Amino acid sequence: MEHTYGIEQGGNYMEQGRLITLLRDLTEPDRVLLERRMVDGWDYATIAFHLGIPRAELVERIRRIRTGLRRKAKALGAGDTRFNLAAPMTV
């Protein structure tokens, strides 16, 4: 049983490494946008207000970022990766 636990932990570590690689390759403005959404838990309206852009433009930008991240994740061998920007992350 402990052996399986170690394998699962290793798998999580590998996935975290892939995610870090993907996020590192983002532009600074895109990283800040995702940080506001995922880490700080801001909603789209708040982010759009602080960036001074229309909400619709923000939603399109996030869609492009997510699509790009999925493509890169697939290229790194992460399979079908989902980036849930609806729920904030805790750090």
C-alpha positions as CSV (number, residue, x, y, z in Angstrom):
1,M,0.0,0.0,0.0
2,E,2.8,2.4,0.8
3,H,4.5,1.7,-2.5
4,T,1.3,2.9,-4.3
5,Y,1.3,6.1,-2.2
6,G,4.8,6.9,-3.2
7,I,4.0,6.4,-6.9
8,E,1.0,8.7,-6.6
9,Q,3.1,11.3,-4.8
10,G,5.7,11.0,-7.6
11,G,3.0,11.5,-10.2
12,N,1.7,14.6,-8.5
13,Y,5.3,15.9,-8.4
14,M,5.7,15.3,-12.1
15,E,2.4,17.1,-12.8
16,Q,3.4,20.1,-10.7
17,G,6.7,20.2,-12.6
18,R,4.8,20.4,-15.9
19,L,2.5,23.1,-14.6
20,I,5.5,25.1,-13.4
21,T,7.1,24.8,-16.8
22,L,3.9,25.9,-18.5
23,L,3.4,28.9,-16.3
24,R,7.0,30.0,-16.5
25,D,6.6,30.3,-20.3
26,L,3.7,32.7,-20.0
27,T,4.2,36.4,-20.5
28,E,4.3,38.5,-17.4
29,P,0.8,40.1,-18.0
30,D,-0.7,36.6,-18.6
31,R,0.9,35.3,-15.4
32,V,-0.4,38.3,-13.4
33,L,-3.9,37.7,-14.9
34,L,-3.9,34.0,-13.9
35,E,-2.5,34.9,-10.5
36,R,-5.3,37.3,-9.8
37,R,-7.9,34.7,-10.9
38,M,-6.4,31.5,-9.4
39,V,-4.4,32.6,-6.4
40,D,-6.1,35.8,-5.3
41,G,-9.6,34.5,-6.3
42,W,-10.7,37.7,-8.1
43,D,-13.8,37.4,-10.3
44,Y,-13.6,38.4,-14.0
45,A,-15.3,41.8,-13.4
46,T,-12.8,42.8,-10.7
47,I,-9.8,41.7,-12.9
48,A,-11.2,43.6,-15.9
49,F,-11.7,46.7,-13.7
50,H,-8.1,46.6,-12.4
51,L,-6.7,46.0,-15.9
52,G,-8.8,48.7,-17.4
53,I,-10.2,46.5,-20.1
54,P,-13.7,45.3,-21.0
55,R,-14.9,42.1,-19.3
56,A,-15.5,40.5,-22.7
57,E,-11.9,41.2,-23.8
58,L,-10.7,39.6,-20.5
59,V,-12.8,36.5,-21.1
60,E,-11.4,36.1,-24.6
61,R,-7.8,36.6,-23.3
62,I,-8.3,33.9,-20.7
63,R,-9.8,31.6,-23.3
64,R,-6.6,32.0,-25.4
65,I,-4.3,31.5,-22.5
66,R,-6.1,28.3,-21.4
67,T,-6.1,27.0,-25.0
68,G,-2.4,27.7,-25.3
69,L,-1.7,26.0,-22.0
70,R,-3.6,22.9,-22.9
71,R,-1.7,22.6,-26.2
72,K,1.6,23.0,-24.5
73,A,0.6,20.5,-21.7
74,K,-0.4,18.0,-24.4
75,A,3.0,18.5,-26.1
76,L,4.7,17.9,-22.7
77,G,2.8,14.6,-22.4
78,A,0.3,15.7,-19.8
79,G,-2.6,14.3,-21.8
80,D,-6.0,16.0,-21.5
81,T,-5.2,18.8,-19.0
82,R,-7.9,21.1,-17.6
83,F,-7.1,24.5,-16.2
84,N,-9.9,25.3,-13.8
85,L,-9.8,29.1,-13.5
86,A,-13.2,29.1,-11.9
87,A,-11.9,28.0,-8.5
88,P,-9.1,29.9,-6.7
89,M,-6.0,28.0,-5.7
90,T,-4.5,28.2,-2.2
91,V,-0.8,28.7,-1.9
